[in-house]
Structure formats: C-alpha cells, structure tokens
Amino acid sequence: MRTLLGTTRDRFLLALQYQDYRNLWIATTFSASAAWALIIARGWLAFELTDGSLWVGIVTFAAIVPRVFSTPIAGFLADKFDRQRLLKWIFALNMGNNILLAVLVMNGLAGPWVLTFLALANGTLRASQMTTASALIPNLVSKEHLMNAIALNQATQQGARMVGALAIIPLLGFLNVESAFWLCSAFYLFGFIQVSRVTTRSTGVINKSQGFLSNLFEGFVYVYKRPTIMSMVLLVLAHCALTMSYESILPAISEDKLGAGSVGVSYLIAGVGGGALLSSIFMAGVRSTSARGKLFLLFAFTSGMGPLLLAWSDSSALSIAAAISMGINQAGFMTISHTIIQSLTEDHVRGRVAGVYSVHVGGSMAVTNMINAGFADVFSASAVLVVGGLVFVGVVVLSLASPPIRRLYFPSAEPAAVGAAAAD
C-alpha cells in the first residue's frame, strides 16, 4: 500500500509538494465549488421565477460574459501588481457578493434582474481570479512540474462541479435555495484563508515606455502573431461554444429526462464533475508529448459525441452516465489545451495571454448559453445538444487540415524549451 501511495504521489501529485501551490490549489477548489453551486442555485431560482429557460440563459450569460471585458484588465493587473495580493482582494469581494445575494433571496428581493446583476458581479470577479491564478501557477512550481500543476488545477476546476453540486443537493432538497447561497459564501471565506497563506510574490513586466492601452492589448498581439497559439485558442473557442455551453438548458433537461427539478440539475452537474475529475487526474500523470497529442485528438472527437449521448438518453441512469462521459472528454480536452498554451507563453506576458484565452473561451460560452436557452424554448434542449455536438465533430475533422494543430496532434519530437517554443 505504501508503494502504491508513493507511486501515485510521484506520478499524479507532483505539484502538491510545493506548499504555495498546495494552498492555491485548495483555495481554487473552494472557489470553483462555489461557482458551480451558484450556477445551479441561480439557474434554478430563475427557472422557478419565470417558468422558462430564457432567464436561466440570461443569468448564465451574465455570469460568464465578464470574461470578455474583465479578463484583459485582470491580466494586465496580474502582470503589473503582486498576483497573490490581487487574489486576496478578489476572494474577499466575491464573498461579500454572495452574502448580499443570500440576504436578498431570504427577504424575497432577488428577482430576475437582481440575479442577473449579481451574477455579472460574481462572474467579473470569478474571471479575474482564474486569470490571475493562471499567471501565478508557473511561479509556484518548477518547469518540469508545470504540466502536472496545470492538470491538477484543471482537476479542481472541473471536479468542483461534482463537489459544488453534491454540497447543495441536501440544501435544495430539504431546506431552501438561500441556504445554498450562504454555503457559497462560506466556500469563498475558506478560499480567502488559503490564498492568504501563499507566500510567493510575483508580477509580470509592463513596458513603461508604452501607454496603458498598448500594454493592455499586448496579450492580443502576442497571441495573434503566433500561429500555434492562435489556432489553439480558436479550436478551444469552438469546443466551449458547441459542447460546453449547456448550463442554461440543464433545468429543462432535468425536467425532461430526470423529472427531478433542481436536484436533477445537481445530479447532472455532479456527473459531469465526477467524470472531469477522473480525466484531469489521469492527465496529471501523462508525461509523453506524443501521448498527449493523441489524447488531445481523441478527446476532441469524443467531446462532440458526449452531448449526443445525453440528448438520446431515455432514462435517468443513461443521462447520468452521459454526463459523466461529457465530463471525462471535455476536461481531458481543456486540460491539454490549457497546458499547451501555458507552455508556449513567456512569463512576462502570461497574465495578459491568460486574459486573451479567457476572452475567447468565456465570450463564446456566454453568448452560446443564451442562444441555446432561446432555442431550447422554441425547439428542445435535446435538439440543441445534438446540433452542437455534430458541428464540433465537423470542426475537429477540419482541424486536421491545419498544420499548427496537426503538429500538436502528432508531434514529431519532445518539445524544446519553453522560450524556444514561445518564438513560434
């Protein structure tokens, strides 16, 4: 048993040997769990108040769309100021936002517009936190453990779907929705405590001879001038828009396939999270670039198939199994794509590149979530899943004709140093 534990640690948990990374990893687990619990609780409350999916889509859109406008600024701030101190402020403000939401719900003052406004504030802070943490992680571990650190961070982001969903099931089932918001506030408090324990101090490099806007948009210039990074960002954009923008239609799916209301939404999210956690931990143990490339292509194809399985399922058991499958494939794809982009990016602009990445990912998911909600009311949630899955499979086939992406699917040799790769 001791040998097994040692092997597991040395293969899958290498980054956790670093105390500061471990503190950030725990904080991220709490905050991501709160984020997913909020998606379920806010979405179900909007569904109950309006008896339709459209407002669920609007609220979800408000929570995700800040990635478009807040992450470039957050990336700039993460390169200009101390990243740990910035994270502390973000956690504290998000805790206050959740406490306000809980109080308003308790007093019957949280209508659809209030939910939308507070979701926008939460999403702005959440997007800023993810961007800042992405810039800080490479400073907390050695270069040889960077992929493991990113994979474990993705494991918390994805596995938190399960943690957050399971945490609020008893609250939604036996108490009330406002208790879920109080739990999210507690999660942010615990996250704040852990972030405060990080001792590493790091910043990027801001060119003082350039103006604010030039420095702010340097990340876009950096990404758009590098074909491999740009191709990766566009592929991830399509993946998120077509296979991962389903939060706004989960209440309708729960009613149609599970007949379990808000608890059903929690089960579906937990299924996705459980699969995502397994996939991310598995990816933490992958060291070969060749294996990573083949898995990237495999996860790309299977990410398009997952929504089809959920759409065609005709029982609760099959629906949960389909959700687990979606989590495995989507998390595997996202973990590899994030690792590739981080490994190709130089540290002096890492915060701003993380912001650019988040703009494309978050913007696509925000817009598509709202569009999907509207289509689900006109057609059906299952039809939305089928169309998105099939279109993304087509995108993956087309990506095989792109030389930069094809080289990532089928690398000819182990990668060179990060600095040389960044010159691509």
C-alpha positions as CSV (number, residue, x, y, z in Angstrom):
1,M,0.0,0.0,0.0
2,R,2.8,2.4,0.9
3,T,4.4,1.7,-2.5
4,L,1.1,2.4,-4.3
5,L,0.7,5.7,-2.5
6,G,4.2,6.7,-3.3
7,T,3.8,5.8,-7.0
8,T,0.5,7.8,-7.1
9,R,2.2,10.8,-5.5
10,D,5.2,10.7,-7.8
11,R,3.2,10.3,-11.0
12,F,0.0,12.3,-10.4
13,L,0.5,14.7,-7.5
14,L,4.0,16.1,-8.0
15,A,3.0,19.7,-7.9
16,L,1.3,19.3,-4.5
17,Q,4.8,19.0,-2.9
18,Y,5.1,22.8,-3.2
19,Q,3.4,24.4,-0.2
20,D,2.3,27.6,-2.0
21,Y,0.9,25.7,-4.9
22,R,-1.0,23.4,-2.5
23,N,-2.5,26.5,-0.8
24,L,-3.7,27.9,-4.1
25,W,-5.0,24.5,-5.2
26,I,-7.2,24.2,-2.1
27,A,-8.4,27.8,-2.5
28,T,-9.3,27.1,-6.1
29,T,-11.2,24.0,-5.1
30,F,-13.4,26.1,-2.7
31,S,-14.0,28.9,-5.2
32,A,-14.7,26.6,-8.1
33,S,-17.2,24.6,-6.0
34,A,-18.9,27.9,-5.1
35,A,-19.0,28.9,-8.7
36,W,-20.7,25.7,-9.8
37,A,-23.1,25.6,-6.9
38,L,-24.1,29.2,-7.8
39,I,-24.8,28.2,-11.4
40,I,-27.2,25.5,-10.2
41,A,-28.9,27.6,-7.5
42,R,-29.2,30.8,-9.6
43,G,-30.3,28.9,-12.6
44,W,-33.0,27.0,-10.8
45,L,-34.2,30.1,-9.0
46,A,-34.5,31.9,-12.3
47,F,-36.3,28.9,-13.8
48,E,-38.8,28.9,-10.9
49,L,-39.4,32.6,-11.0
50,T,-40.0,32.8,-14.8
51,D,-41.1,29.2,-15.7
52,G,-38.8,29.1,-18.7
53,S,-35.2,28.7,-19.9
54,L,-34.7,32.2,-21.3
55,W,-34.0,33.9,-18.0
56,V,-31.7,31.0,-17.0
57,G,-29.8,31.7,-20.1
58,I,-29.7,35.5,-19.4
59,V,-28.4,34.9,-15.8
60,T,-25.9,32.3,-17.0
61,F,-24.8,34.8,-19.7
62,A,-24.3,37.5,-17.1
63,A,-22.1,35.1,-15.1
64,I,-19.9,34.2,-18.0
65,V,-19.7,37.2,-20.3
66,P,-17.4,39.2,-17.9
67,R,-14.6,37.0,-19.3
68,V,-14.8,39.1,-22.4
69,F,-14.3,42.5,-20.8
70,S,-12.7,41.8,-17.4
71,T,-10.0,39.3,-18.2
72,P,-7.8,41.6,-20.3
73,I,-7.8,44.1,-17.5
74,A,-7.3,41.4,-14.9
75,G,-4.4,40.0,-17.0
76,F,-2.9,43.5,-17.1
77,L,-3.2,43.9,-13.3
78,A,-1.7,40.4,-12.8
79,D,1.3,41.5,-14.8
80,K,1.6,44.9,-13.0
81,F,0.8,44.1,-9.4
82,D,1.5,41.3,-6.9
83,R,-0.6,38.4,-8.0
84,Q,-1.2,36.9,-4.6
85,R,-2.4,40.2,-3.1
86,L,-4.7,40.7,-6.1
87,L,-6.2,37.2,-5.5
88,K,-6.9,38.1,-1.8
89,W,-9.0,41.1,-2.9
90,I,-10.9,39.1,-5.4
91,F,-11.8,36.4,-2.9
92,A,-12.9,38.9,-0.3
93,L,-15.1,40.8,-2.8
94,N,-16.7,37.6,-4.1
95,M,-17.6,36.5,-0.6
96,G,-19.3,39.9,0.0
97,N,-21.3,39.5,-3.3
98,N,-22.5,36.1,-2.2
99,I,-23.6,37.3,1.3
100,L,-25.6,40.1,-0.4
101,L,-27.3,37.6,-2.7
102,A,-28.2,35.3,0.2
103,V,-29.7,38.2,2.2
104,L,-31.8,39.4,-0.8
105,V,-33.1,36.0,-1.5
106,M,-34.0,35.5,2.1
107,N,-36.1,38.7,2.0
108,G,-37.8,37.9,-1.3
109,L,-36.0,40.7,-3.1
110,A,-34.0,38.7,-5.7
111,G,-36.0,38.9,-8.9
112,P,-34.5,38.0,-12.3
113,W,-32.9,41.4,-12.8
114,V,-31.2,41.3,-9.4
115,L,-30.0,37.8,-10.1
116,T,-28.6,39.0,-13.4
117,F,-26.8,42.0,-11.8
118,L,-25.2,39.9,-9.0
119,A,-24.3,37.2,-11.4
120,L,-22.5,39.8,-13.5
121,A,-20.5,40.9,-10.5
122,N,-19.7,37.4,-9.4
123,G,-18.7,36.5,-13.0
124,T,-16.4,39.5,-13.2
125,L,-14.6,38.5,-10.0
126,R,-14.5,34.8,-10.9
127,A,-13.0,35.6,-14.3
128,S,-10.4,37.8,-12.7
129,Q,-9.5,35.2,-10.2
130,M,-9.0,32.5,-12.9
131,T,-6.8,34.8,-15.0
132,T,-4.6,35.8,-12.0
133,A,-4.3,32.3,-10.7
134,S,-3.3,31.1,-14.2
135,A,-0.5,33.7,-14.3
136,L,0.7,32.8,-10.7
137,I,0.8,29.0,-11.0
138,P,4.0,28.8,-13.2
139,N,5.8,30.8,-10.5
140,L,4.8,28.3,-7.8
141,V,6.3,25.1,-9.3
142,S,9.4,24.1,-11.3
143,K,9.2,24.0,-15.1
144,E,9.3,20.2,-15.2
145,H,6.2,20.0,-13.0
146,L,4.2,22.7,-14.8
147,M,2.1,20.3,-16.8
148,N,1.2,18.4,-13.6
149,A,0.4,21.7,-11.8
150,I,-1.9,22.8,-14.6
151,A,-3.6,19.4,-14.8
152,L,-4.2,19.4,-11.1
153,N,-5.6,22.9,-11.2
154,Q,-7.9,21.8,-14.0
155,A,-8.9,18.9,-11.8
156,T,-10.1,21.3,-9.2
157,Q,-11.9,23.5,-11.7
158,Q,-13.6,20.5,-13.3
159,G,-14.1,18.3,-10.3
160,A,-15.6,21.2,-8.4
161,R,-18.7,20.7,-10.5
162,M,-19.2,17.5,-8.5
163,V,-18.2,19.0,-5.2
164,G,-20.4,22.1,-5.6
165,A,-23.4,20.1,-6.9
166,L,-23.3,17.4,-4.2
167,A,-22.8,20.0,-1.5
168,I,-26.0,21.8,-2.3
169,I,-28.2,18.8,-3.1
170,P,-29.4,18.4,0.6
171,L,-29.9,22.2,0.9
172,L,-32.1,22.4,-2.2
173,G,-33.9,19.1,-1.4
174,F,-34.6,19.6,2.3
175,L,-34.0,23.3,3.1
176,N,-34.3,26.2,0.6
177,V,-32.3,27.9,-2.1
178,E,-31.0,30.7,0.0
179,S,-29.1,28.2,2.2
180,A,-27.1,27.3,-1.0
181,F,-26.0,30.9,-1.3
182,W,-24.9,31.0,2.3
183,L,-22.8,27.9,1.6
184,C,-21.2,29.5,-1.4
185,S,-20.2,32.5,0.9
186,A,-18.5,30.1,3.3
187,F,-16.6,28.5,0.4
188,Y,-15.2,31.9,-0.6
189,L,-14.2,32.5,3.0
190,F,-12.3,29.3,3.2
191,G,-10.7,30.1,-0.2
192,F,-9.6,33.6,1.1
193,I,-7.9,32.0,4.1
194,Q,-5.9,29.6,1.9
195,V,-4.9,32.3,-0.6
196,S,-3.7,34.4,2.3
197,R,-1.2,31.6,3.1
198,V,0.6,31.8,-0.2
199,T,4.0,33.5,0.3
200,T,5.3,33.7,-3.3
201,R,5.3,37.2,-4.7
202,S,5.4,37.6,-8.5
203,T,4.5,40.1,-11.2
204,G,4.9,40.3,-14.9
205,V,6.7,43.0,-16.9
206,I,4.9,46.2,-18.0
207,N,6.7,48.3,-20.6
208,K,6.8,51.7,-19.0
209,S,7.6,53.4,-22.3
210,Q,4.1,52.3,-23.7
211,G,0.8,53.7,-22.7
212,F,-2.0,51.8,-20.8
213,L,-3.8,50.6,-23.9
214,S,-0.7,49.3,-25.6
215,N,0.3,47.3,-22.5
216,L,-3.3,46.1,-22.1
217,F,-3.6,44.7,-25.6
218,E,-0.1,43.3,-25.8
219,G,-1.6,39.9,-25.0
220,F,-3.8,40.0,-28.1
221,V,-0.8,41.0,-30.2
222,Y,1.3,38.2,-28.7
223,V,-1.4,35.5,-29.4
224,Y,-2.4,36.7,-32.8
225,K,1.2,36.7,-34.1
226,R,1.8,33.1,-33.1
227,P,0.0,30.6,-35.4
228,T,0.1,27.7,-33.0
229,I,-1.3,29.6,-30.0
230,M,-3.9,31.4,-32.2
231,S,-5.0,28.1,-33.7
232,M,-5.3,26.6,-30.3
233,V,-7.4,29.5,-29.0
234,L,-9.8,29.2,-31.9
235,L,-10.2,25.5,-31.5
236,V,-10.9,25.9,-27.8
237,L,-13.4,28.6,-28.6
238,A,-15.3,26.2,-30.9
239,H,-15.2,23.5,-28.3
240,C,-16.6,25.6,-25.5
241,A,-19.3,27.1,-27.6
242,L,-20.5,23.9,-29.1
243,T,-20.0,21.3,-26.4
244,M,-19.8,23.1,-23.1
245,S,-22.4,25.8,-23.2
246,Y,-25.2,23.7,-21.7
247,E,-25.7,25.2,-18.2
248,S,-28.7,27.3,-19.3
249,I,-30.6,24.3,-20.6
250,L,-29.9,22.0,-17.7
251,P,-33.2,22.8,-15.9
252,A,-35.1,21.8,-19.0
253,I,-33.0,18.6,-19.4
254,S,-33.6,17.8,-15.8
255,E,-37.4,18.2,-16.1
256,D,-37.5,16.2,-19.4
257,K,-35.1,13.3,-18.6
258,L,-35.0,13.1,-14.8
259,G,-38.2,14.7,-13.6
260,A,-36.2,15.8,-10.6
261,G,-36.2,19.6,-10.7
262,S,-33.3,21.4,-9.1
263,V,-31.9,18.2,-7.5
264,G,-31.8,16.7,-11.0
265,V,-29.7,19.6,-12.2
266,S,-27.3,19.0,-9.3
267,Y,-27.0,15.3,-10.3
268,L,-26.2,16.2,-13.9
269,I,-23.6,18.7,-12.9
270,A,-22.1,16.2,-10.4
271,G,-21.9,13.6,-13.1
272,V,-20.0,16.0,-15.4
273,G,-17.8,17.0,-12.5
274,G,-17.1,13.4,-11.5
275,G,-16.0,12.5,-15.0
276,A,-14.0,15.7,-15.3
277,L,-12.2,15.0,-12.0
278,L,-11.1,11.5,-13.2
279,S,-10.0,12.8,-16.5
280,S,-7.9,15.7,-15.1
281,I,-6.2,13.4,-12.6
282,F,-5.4,10.9,-15.3
283,M,-3.9,13.7,-17.4
284,A,-1.7,14.8,-14.5
285,G,0.1,11.5,-15.0
286,V,0.7,11.9,-18.7
287,R,4.3,12.9,-19.4
288,S,4.8,12.0,-23.1
289,T,4.2,14.7,-25.6
290,S,3.3,12.1,-28.2
291,A,0.7,10.5,-25.9
292,R,-0.6,13.9,-25.1
293,G,-1.2,14.8,-28.7
294,K,-3.0,11.5,-29.5
295,L,-5.2,12.0,-26.4
296,F,-5.9,15.6,-27.5
297,L,-7.3,14.4,-30.8
298,L,-9.3,11.6,-29.1
299,F,-10.8,13.9,-26.5
300,A,-11.7,16.4,-29.3
301,F,-13.8,13.8,-31.2
302,T,-15.4,12.3,-28.1
303,S,-16.3,15.8,-26.7
304,G,-18.6,16.1,-29.7
305,M,-20.2,12.8,-29.1
306,G,-21.0,13.3,-25.4
307,P,-23.9,15.8,-26.0
308,L,-25.4,13.3,-28.4
309,L,-25.4,10.6,-25.8
310,L,-27.2,12.9,-23.3
311,A,-29.7,14.0,-26.0
312,W,-30.6,10.5,-26.9
313,S,-30.7,9.0,-23.4
314,D,-34.1,7.8,-22.3
315,S,-33.6,7.1,-18.6
316,S,-32.1,8.7,-15.6
317,A,-29.2,6.2,-15.4
318,L,-28.2,6.8,-19.0
319,S,-28.5,10.5,-18.6
320,I,-26.1,10.5,-15.6
321,A,-23.7,8.2,-17.5
322,A,-23.8,10.5,-20.5
323,A,-23.0,13.5,-18.1
324,I,-20.0,11.5,-16.7
325,S,-18.8,10.9,-20.3
326,M,-19.1,14.6,-21.1
327,G,-17.0,15.4,-18.1
328,I,-14.3,13.0,-19.0
329,N,-13.9,14.1,-22.6
330,Q,-14.4,17.9,-22.1
331,A,-12.0,18.0,-19.1
332,G,-9.4,16.0,-21.0
333,F,-9.6,18.3,-23.9
334,M,-9.5,21.5,-21.8
335,T,-6.6,20.3,-19.6
336,I,-4.4,19.5,-22.6
337,S,-5.3,22.7,-24.4
338,H,-4.6,24.9,-21.4
339,T,-1.2,23.1,-20.8
340,I,-0.1,23.7,-24.4
341,I,-1.0,27.4,-24.3
342,Q,0.7,27.9,-21.0
343,S,3.9,26.1,-22.1
344,L,4.1,28.2,-25.2
345,T,3.8,31.5,-23.3
346,E,6.6,33.6,-21.8
347,D,6.2,34.7,-18.2
348,H,6.4,38.4,-18.7
349,V,3.1,38.4,-20.6
350,R,1.5,35.4,-19.1
351,G,-1.3,37.3,-17.3
352,R,-2.4,39.1,-20.4
353,V,-2.3,35.9,-22.5
354,A,-4.4,34.2,-19.9
355,G,-6.8,37.1,-20.2
356,V,-7.0,36.7,-24.0
357,Y,-7.6,33.0,-23.7
358,S,-10.4,33.7,-21.2
359,V,-11.9,36.3,-23.5
360,H,-12.4,33.8,-26.3
361,V,-13.5,30.9,-24.1
362,G,-15.8,32.9,-21.8
363,G,-17.2,35.1,-24.6
364,S,-18.2,32.0,-26.7
365,M,-19.8,30.3,-23.7
366,A,-21.7,33.3,-22.5
367,V,-23.2,34.1,-25.9
368,T,-23.9,30.4,-26.8
369,N,-25.5,29.7,-23.4
370,M,-28.1,32.5,-24.0
371,I,-28.7,31.4,-27.6
372,N,-29.1,27.8,-26.6
373,A,-31.6,28.8,-23.9
374,G,-33.7,30.6,-26.5
375,F,-33.6,27.7,-28.9
376,A,-34.4,25.2,-26.2
377,D,-37.7,27.1,-25.5
378,V,-38.5,27.0,-29.3
379,F,-37.3,23.5,-30.1
380,S,-36.0,21.3,-27.3
381,A,-32.9,21.0,-25.1
382,S,-32.1,17.7,-26.8
383,A,-32.1,19.2,-30.2
384,V,-29.7,21.9,-29.1
385,L,-27.3,19.3,-27.7
386,V,-27.4,17.2,-31.0
387,V,-26.6,20.2,-33.2
388,G,-23.7,21.4,-31.1
389,G,-22.1,18.0,-30.8
390,L,-22.4,17.3,-34.6
391,V,-21.0,20.7,-35.6
392,F,-18.0,20.3,-33.3
393,V,-17.2,16.9,-34.7
394,G,-17.1,18.6,-38.1
395,V,-14.7,21.3,-36.7
396,V,-12.3,18.6,-35.4
397,V,-12.2,16.9,-38.9
398,L,-11.4,20.3,-40.4
399,S,-8.7,21.0,-37.8
400,L,-6.7,18.0,-39.2
401,A,-6.0,20.2,-42.2
402,S,-4.4,22.9,-40.1
403,P,-0.6,22.4,-39.9
404,P,-0.2,24.0,-36.5
405,I,-2.9,21.9,-34.9
406,R,-1.9,18.8,-36.8
407,R,1.6,19.2,-35.3
408,L,0.1,19.2,-31.8
409,Y,-2.0,16.1,-32.6
410,F,1.1,14.2,-34.0
411,P,4.2,15.8,-32.6
412,S,7.4,14.6,-34.2
413,A,9.6,15.1,-31.1
414,E,9.6,16.1,-27.5
415,P,9.1,19.9,-27.1
416,A,12.0,22.2,-26.9
417,A,12.5,24.7,-24.1
418,V,9.6,27.0,-23.3
419,G,11.5,30.0,-24.6
420,A,12.1,28.4,-28.0
421,A,8.5,27.2,-28.3
422,A,7.2,30.7,-27.5
423,A,9.0,32.0,-30.5
424,D,6.7,30.0,-32.8
